[in-house]
Amino acid sequence: MPTPEILAPAGGREQLIAALRCGADAVYFGAGCFNARQNAENFGGGTLENAVALCHGRGAKAHITVNTLVTDGELPALRRTAEEIAASGADAVIVQDLAVMRLFLRRYPTIEVHASTQCAVHNTDGAKFYEDLGVKRVVLARELSIREIEKIRSETGVELEAFVHGALCMCLSGACYMSSLIGGRSGNRGLCAQPCRTDFICEGRHYALSLKDMSHLRHIRALSEAGVSSLKIEGRMKRPEYVAAAVTAAKAAASGEAYDEDSLRAVFSRSGFTDGYATGKRDGAMFGHREKEDVVASAGVLKELSRLYEKETQTVPADMSLTVGADSSELKVSALSRSVTVSGEGGILAENRPTDKEYALRSLSKLGGTRFFLNGLSVDNPLGLMLPPSVMNSMRRMGIEALDRELSEVIPHSACDFSYNIDKYSPPEHSELWVRCESADAVKLASDRLILPLVEIESHPDLITSLGDRLTGELPAVLFPENEDEERARLRRLSDAGLKSVYAENAYGVALGRELCFQVFGGAGLNVLNTPALEYYRELGLSAVTVSFELRINRIAALGGTMPRGYIAYGKLPMMRVRSCPARAARSCSKCDGYPHLTDKTGAKFEITCHNRRFQTILNPVPLHIGGKLQANCDYKLLWFTTETPEERDRIFAEIAENRESKGPRTGGLYYRELK
C-alpha cells in the first residue's frame, strides 16, 4: 500500500520554506489572484516560478490554487494567470469554477487538474462527475467519515485527497454564502470574513456556528487504507510555525511514530481538536472557539517550533559515483532521477593507500548546510591512485551546485489552442415563473414549473399525472454516501411512475440525473457566475441553470450563450448547508420542536430547516425579494419558498408576477451591490 503524500499549505515564502524543510511531499499555494485565500501573501508578480523551483529542487510537488469563482469580465485576467502558472512548471491546479477547469483541461493538458473542496464533493456521484470531466483528483468534503471515504474509493477511479488537520468550516465548502450575504465578502471569491466565528446563540449555547479545528492524524493509517492518496493540512493563513508543526506531526503519524499533539494544539486550536467527522460522532463535542488560553499557549511555543525549520534540513537523498583517473577525475551526483557530472584534477601516486570508498566517504559525505544527504557511494580507481581531499571537496561542492541548478530548472507546460466560443444570448419576451416549495400544496400557485423534494412527490404520486412536464423533483442539496443507494432507488421508482426532470444543487445531482435519463435543471448551488460555465453545463446535457445569487443583476443580464437560464427572484436564501446541526449540539433530535433557530449579536433570527436529520440549511433572516426593482430578462424567475405559510406564498407570488414591491421585510441581496 503506497504511503499518501503529505500536502502542506503555504500562504507566503516563509511558510513554503517551513513546509519544505520539514519534509512535505507537496505544497499548495496561490498565485497572485483567483485563489480562495486572497488575503494571504501568495506568489504573484514573478515569485511563482521561484516558489515552484524551490519545491521541485526538494522533490516536492507544487499545487497552485485557482479555486475561486470568476465573472465574465475577469476571463482575460484568468487567462494571464493560467499562462503564468503554465510557465512556472507547476504540477497541478486546484479548481472550483467549471470555466477555469475547462481552460486548464483543454489548453494545458499536462497540468493535473484537481477539483477543489469548494466543489463540495461529498459522495460517489460527485466524484464521478469530475472524474468524467478529466479531473485527476478530487479534494473531498471535510464532513465525510472514513467509512464513507472508503465507499467513494471503492466505486470511483479518481484520486482522493482528504483534509487531516486544520480549521473546520461550519458549512460545506462552496455552499456557504453567509459572509457574502452579510458583508458582501464572498468565500467563493476568496474573501470570507468568517462571520460564523462570532457569537451566534442557539438554544442558549454560545458560538453555535464555530467548530473546533480538525485533527485526523491518529487516523492516517485508516485513511490510507480507505484509499486516500493525499493527506491535506489546512492553513494558508497560518504562521510558518504552524505549518512546520503540522507537517512534522503528519510525517511522524504517517510513519507510525508518535507526534507532539500538545505543541500542535498550542500553536493553534479552538478549544482543542475534534475528529467527529472522521469517526462519524457528530455531537456537541465538535464545537469550540478561540479563547484567551489558546492565544497564550500559541505565544509560548512559537520560538521552539521555529527551530524545526530555521536551518536547511537534509531531506533529499543523493547518490555519488567517483571515477579516479591519471589526467582527470569525474564525480557523478544523482538525486530525484536527475544527474550531473563534474570534473576535477587527476589522482597522484599513492604513497600509503589508494583512494577507496571508505577514504572518499570522509570528503564526499560532508553535505551539512545543504538539503542533500549521501545515500550511496561508489568509487572506481583502476590505477590505484590517491585523490587529495581538497580535490574531492571541490568536486563535491561543484557537483551539488550543478545538481541544485538541474533540479530547480523550470520546465514550462506547452499550451494547446483553446478559446471560449460563446454565442450571444437572446432572451425571451417574457420570463416564466418557477416555484420551488417544500410541500405539495404549492400546486395551487399558477407557476410554469413546480419543483418539489423527491420525498414529497413520492408521497403525492398523483402530481406526476396532473402536472406532467411542469413537475420537477428536487434532489437533496446534500447527499452523503450512506444515503446514496436509497435516493437512487427512489429516483428509479419516480422515473417508472413518469417523473421526467430533476433539479440539482450539486454536481452529484447532474451525474445522477443524467445516468438515470432525467432532464436535469441546475440549481443556484452550482455557483455559475460566468458564461463559459453556463455553456459547459449545456454541453454536459443540462436543460437550464439557475445562476448564482452572488452575481449582480446587470451581470446576469449580460451573460451570453444559448443555455436557458434563470435566477432566484424571491427566497430566504440558504446561507449554509451543515452536517453538524447547531441545535442538536444543544439538545438531542428527539427533543427538537422542529423549528430551531439561531440569533446573532444584533438579535436577528436565523431559521434552521432540517432535512430528515441528514443535513440542515440555515436561512437568511431577511428574504430576497426583487419585486419593483431592476430585473434581468431571463428564461425564468424562481421563487424559492421554504418556511412561508400558504397565505404568504400567495401574496409573494402575486407581487413577483406583477413586479410589485413587497409589503414585508425584504432585501435585494447581492443583485444590486458589487460582490467582493
N, C-alpha and C positions, 0 to 999 in steps of 0.2 A: 504494500500500500504506500503510494508516494506521500511524502510529507507536504502538507499545504504550505503555500507561501505565506510569509508574514508581510502584510501590506500596511505601511505606515503613512500617517498624514504629514504634510509639510506646508505650513502657511507662509513660510519665508525661508531664507537661506540658512539661518542658524538651526531651524527645525530640521531642514533637509540634512545638514551635516550630522546632527544628533541621531537621526534615523539611520543614516548610512554607517556611522561609526559604531552603532550598537547592533548592527547586523541585519537590518531589514532586507528582505528579499526583493521588495518592490516598494516604491513610494508614489503617492498620488498628490498632485498639487495643481493649482490653477495657473492658466496663462493670465494675461492682463485683464481679460474680461470674459463674460459668458460662463462664469462658474458660480456655484452655489455658496461661496464664501467671498463675496465681493469686498468685504471689509478686511480680509486678510492681506498680508503683504503681496503674495502671489509673485509670478515670474513673468512680467511683461517687459517691454522696452529693451529687447535684446538679451535679457538674462535667462530666457527659457532654454536656449541652446546650451548654455553653460551648465544649467541645472541638470539637463538630460545627460550631458557628458560626465558630470560628477557621478550620476547613478551608474551609467554604463562602465565607467572606469573601476567601479567596485563590484561589478557583476550583478547589479540590481536593475530592475526594470523601472521605467518611468511611465506612469499613467496620468494623463492630463484631463482634468475635469472641464468639460464643456456642457455642464448639466443644468443650464437654465433655459427657460422658455424665451424665444425671440419673437420680435414683431417683424412685419414686412420691411419696415424702414431700417432694421438692423442687419438685413441679409448681406449687404456689401461688406460690413464690418465683420460679420461672421466668416465670410469667405476669406478675408485677410487673416483672421485669426487661424483658420484652418491651414492656410499656406504657411504661417509661422510655425505651427505645430508640426506639419509635414517636414519642413526644413530642419527642424530640431532633431529629427530622428527618433521621436518618442515612440514607445512601444504600443500604447493603447490610448483611446479616448473614452471617457465615461460620459454618457449622453442621456438626456431625458427627452428632448423635443424631437419629434419624428422628422422635421425638416433638417435638423442637424445630423441626425442619424443617417438619413439618406445621402446627405452631402458627403460624409466620410465613407460610407459603404460604396458609393459609386465613383467618387473622384480619387479617393486614396485607399484602394482595396488592400494594401499591405499593412495598414494600421488596424490593429484589432479594435473593434467597437464593443464596448461594454454597456449594457443597459443599467442606468443609474438606479439607486434605491428610490429616487424620485419617481420612477416609473411604477412604483408600488406593486412589484411582482410578489404575490403572496400565495400563489397556487400553481398547479401544473399547467393549466391552460395559459396563464400569463407567461410562464417561462417558454412554452411552445410558441406563443405569438412572436416573441422576439427571436427565438431560435430560427423560425421560418423566414424572418427578415434577413438573416445572415449575421446576427449578433453572435459574437464568440462567447460572451459571458454575461450573466445577469447578477446584479447585486440584489440579494433577497431582502425583503422587508424585515425589519428588526423584530416584528411581532411573532415570528414563527418559532415553533418548538423544534427541538432536534428531531423528533419523530416525524413532524410534518416536512422538514427538510429532506429527510430520508425518502419520503413518499415522492416528492418532486424529483429527486435524483433518480429514482427507480423508473420514472416514466418519461424522462427527457434526456437528451444528449448534450445540452448546452452546459458549459462550465458554470459552477455556482460559487458565489462569493458571499460570505456572511460576516456581519459585524461581531466582534468578540469583546470589545472593550470601548467604553466612552459614553457620551451623553445619549439619553433616550428621549426622542420626541414623544409627546403625548399622542400625536396623530400619526397615522400612516403617512410617510413622506410622499409628497406630491398631492396629497389630499387635504392639506392644511391651508386655510385661507384666513385664519384669524389675524395674522399680522397685517395682511393687505387690507382686509375689511375694516380693521380698527384704525390703522395708521397709514395705509397706503404703501407699506413696505412689504413686498411680496417675498415669501420664502421660495416660491417658484422662480424668482428672479435673483436670488442670492442675497436678499436684504432683510431676512427675517429679524424682527425686533424682539422676539421671544416674549410676547405678552403673556403667554401661558405660565411663565415662571413667576408672575406677580400673584398676589394673594386672592385667588378665586376661592369661594367658600361653597361647599356642598354638604348639606345635612350637618352643619356645624363644624365640619372639618376644613381646616385652612390649607392653602396651597394645593387645592384639589386637582390641579392640572399639571403638577410638577412631579415627574418620576425621578427616582434615583438613577444614577449612572449604571449602565450595564457592565457586568464583568463575567464573561463566559470562559475565562482562561482555564478554569478547572475542568471545563467540558471540551477542551480542544481535541482530545483523542476521540471522543464520541462524535464530534462534528466532522472530524476527518473520516471516521468510519461511515458516517452518513453520506459522504460524498462531496464535502466542501473542498474546493480547490484553493481558495484564498481566504485567509483569516484577516479581516479588516479592523484596523483600530481607528476610531473616530477621533477628530480633534484638530482640524486645520486652523482653528482659532486659539489653540492652546500653546503654552510655553514650550521651549525646547526641552526643559527638564521633564515635563510630562511625556513628551514623545520618547525621550531616552528611557524613562522608567517603564513605559508601556511596552516598548519594543523588547527591552531586556527581559521583562517578565514573560512576554509572549514566546520569545525564543526558548526560554527555560521550560515553560509549560509544554511547548511542542516537543521538547526533547525528553519529557517525562521527569524533569527535575523540579525541585521546589523553587518558588519565586517569592519575592518580597511583597506580599499584598498590603502590608501596613504602609510601606512607602507609596504604593500606588494610591491607596485611599487618602493618604496625607496630601499628596501633590495635587489631587483634585477629586472631589466626590461631592455628592449631595446627600449628606447623612449616611454615607456608606454606599454599598453596591447592591444590585439585585440581579438574579438570574431567573426571574419569574417567567419570562417568555421562553427561555431555553427549556425549562423544566415543565412548562405548562401550568405553573402555580401562580395564577394571576389574581392577586389579592391586595389588601391594603398595605402589605409589607413592601410593595413595589414603589410606594410613593415617598418622596423626600425632597427637601430643598436645601439650598446652600445656606449654612448657618455660620455664625461668627467663629465657632470652634473649627469649622472646615477651613476657613481662611487663615486662622492662626496656625493650624497644622501644616498648611501648604508653605507658609513662610519659613517654617522650621526645617524643611527637608530640601529646599532648593539648592543650597550650596553643596550638600552631599551628593545630590543627584547630578549636578553639573559635572562632577568628576567622571561620570560614565562616558562622557563624550568630549572632554576638554582636550584630549590628545588623540592623535591618529592611532587607530587600532588595527592590528594585523588580522584582517578578515579574509584576504584573498590568497589562496594557495598558489604558489609559483613553483615551477619545475625548472631546473637548470641542467645544461649539458655542456661540459668544458672539454675542449679538444686542445691539447698542448702540442705545438709544432716548433720546429727549429727556427723558422723565419717569422712566424706569427702564430698567435693562438686565437681561438674563437670561443665565444660564450653564447649559447642559445638559451634564451629565457622565455618561458611559456606560461600563460595563465588565461583562463576563461576562453579557451580554444583559439587564442591568438599567440603568435610567436614573433620574436625579433632576434637577430644575431648581430653581435658586435665583435670587433677585432681588437687585439692588443699585441704587445711585444711577444716574441718567441721565448721559449724556455732556454735555460742555460744548463751546462753540465752539472749534474747533481754531485755535490761533494759528500753529502751524507745519505739522503734518501730522496728519491724522485717524488714529484707531486702526485699524490694519490687522493682518493676520495676523502679520507679522514683529514689529510692536510688541507685540502681545498675547502673543506666544510668550515674551517675556522674563519676564513675570509668571506666566503660566499653566503654564509647564513646571517651575516650582520645586516639585517633588514629593519632594525628598530627605527622608528620615526616614519616608516612608510606603511602602506596598507597591506603589504605583502608579507607572507612568511614562507620559508623554504619548505616545500612539500616533498620534493625528491631531487636527487643529485646523481649525475653520472659523470665519470672522468675517463677520458681516452688519452693516454700518454704512451704511445707505442715506442718512443725513443728513450723513455725513462728520464726525461728532463725535469728540471726543477723550475717552477714558475714562481717568481718572487711574490710575496703577499701584496706588495704595493701595486703590482700589475693586476692581480686578481681583484683587488679592491676597486681599482679604476674601472675595470671591465664590468664589475657588479653595478657600480653607480651608473655607468653609461647604459647598461642593459635595462636597468629598472626605469631610467628616464625614458628610454626609447619605447619600452613596453607601456609605460604610462601614456605616452602620446598615441600609441597604437590603439589602446583600449578606449581612449577618450575621443577618438576620431568620430566626427559626426557623419552618419550615413543617412542622408535625407531620403524621404519617400517620394517616388515619382507620382505625378498627377495624371489621371485619365480625363478625357473630355467629358464634362458634365455641366449642365446648366438647368435651372428651373424653367421649364416651358409652360407658361401659365396663360390660359385664355382669360378674356375679360368676363366678369360676372354680369349676367343680365337678370336683374331682379324682377319678380312678378309684380303685377299691378297691385295685388292685394296679398297681404300675408295671412296664412292660415292661423287659427288659434288651436294650439295643442294644450291639453291639460294632463298633468301628472298628479295622481292623488293616491292616498293610502287605502281608500275604501271605495267599494263599487257603487255607492250612491252618487258618486260624481257623474254617473252616466246621464243624469238629468241635465247636465250642462251641455249646451249645443256646440260642443267642440268638434273640430275636424279630425282630431285624433285623441284617444284616451289611453294614457299609459298607467297601468296598474301593476303592483307587485305580482309575481307569479303565483304566490300562495293565495292571493285574493281572487285571481282568475280561476284557480283550481277550485276554490270554494263556491264560485258562481259560474259554472261552465256554460250556462245559457247565454252569457255575454258574448261568447265566441260566435254563436249563431246570430244573435241580434245585432251586433256591431260589425261583424265581418272584418274587413281590412282596416277599419277605423281603430280596432283594438290592438294594443301593443303590450307585451309583457315586459315588465321591468326586472332585469336581472339584479340580484343583490349587488350593491356597490362594493361590498367586500365579501369574499367567499374563500374561507380557509380550507386547506386540503381535507380536513376531517368531514366537511360537508359537501365536497365536490360531487361525489357519486350520487348523493341524494338529489342534488339540484339537477344533475344531468338526467336522472330518471324522471324528474318532474317535467323537465322540458320535453322529453320524448312523449310523455303522456299528453301534454298540451298540444304538441305537434299532431299527434294522432287524432286529437279532438278538433283540429282545424285552425289552431293559432298559427299565424303566418309571420309575425315580426316580433323582435325583441329590442329593448333599449339597454345599452351597455355604458356604464360609467367608468369602466376599467378595461384595459386591453384584453384581459382574460375573456371578457364577455364577447369581444369581437371574434376571438378564436373559437369559442364555444358555439356562438350563434352561427358562424359560417359552417362549422363542422356539421351541425345538425340541420343545415339548409334553411335557416330562417333569414328573412330580410332583417338587416341589422341597422339600427339607428344609433349613432354615437351620442353620449351624454356630455355635459359640461365637464365631467370628471376626466375626460381625455385631454383636457388642458390645451385646446387648439387656439393658438394666438396668431397664426400666420397662414398665408395662402398655400405654401408648399405642403405643410402638414395636412391641411384640409384636402388638398388634391391627392396626397398619398393615401389617405383613408378612402377616397373614391376609387383609386386603383386597387385597393385591397378589398373592394366589394361593398363598402357601406353605402346606404341609400341616402343618408343625411347625417349631419353632425350639428349638435348644439355647441356653439363656440363658447370659449371661456368667459365667465362673467368678470374676469380681471381685465378684460380688454375694453378700451374706451369705445363709446357708441360710434364715433366717427371712424375709428379704425375698423370696426365691424362692417360698417357700410362700405369701406374701401377694399375689403378683401376681394381678391379675384378668384378665377377658377369657375368650374362648372358644377362643383358639388353643391347640392341643395343644403342650405344652412339655416339655422335659427338661433335665437338667443332667449334667455330667461327674462321675461317681462315682469314677472311677479314671483316672489318667494321668500320665505325665511331661509336664507341661503345656508348651506351646510358648511359651517366653519371648520369642523373637524370630523373625521371618522376615527373612532378609537376602539381598541380592543380591551383596554383596562378601564372599565366603567368607573368614573369618579363617585357615583352613587353607591355602587357595590362595595367600594372601599370603605364607605361609611356604615353600610348595613348590608345584610345579605339580600339576594334577589327575592327570596320568599317574603321579605318584609317590605318590599318596594311597592308603593301605591300605583306605579305605572306612570307617574308624572314627575320625575325628579328634575331638578334644575340647579344651576349654578348662579351665584351672584358675584359681580366684581366689586372693586373698591368704590364705584360710583353707585352701587345698588342695582345696576342693570341685571335683568333676569335672563339667563340663557337656558332654554329648554333642552332637555336631553331625550331623544327618541331612541327606544330600544328595538333592535331587530332580532327578535326571537332569541335573545341572550347571546347572540353570536358576535355582534358589534353594536356600537352606539353612534349616533350622529348628534353633534352639538350644534344647535341652530343659532343663527344671528338673531338677537332680540328684536331688532327693527327690520321689518320686511322690506325687500326691494320692491319698488312699485314705480313704473315709469309712465303711468297714465298722465297725459297732459304735458309730457316733456318731449324733447327732441328724440326721435326714434330712427332706427335703421330699417330700410325696406329689405326684408329678407323673406325666405320662403315661409317661415312660421315664427310665431312668438309662443313661448312656452310659459304656462302658469304652473309653478312648482308648488303645489299645495302639500302641507304636512299636517299641522295640528289645528287648522282653521275649522270652525263649525260650518255646517251646510249653509247657514244664512250668510256667513262671512264669504264663503266661496261664491255664492250667487252675486253678492254685491261687487266683489273684486272682479269677477268675470265680466260683469256689465261695464265696470269702469275701464278695463283694458280694451274691451271690444269697442267702446265708444270713445276711447282716448281721453278719458276724464281723470282729473286729479283724484287721489284717494281722500276719503273722509277721515281716515285713521292715520296712525303713525306710519311714516314711510322714509325710505332713503333711496337715493339714486345710485347707491353702491359706488362702484368704480367706473361706471359708464360715463360719468361727467367730471372726472378728475384724472390727472395723469398718474399712471402707475409707476412706481419707482422700481 
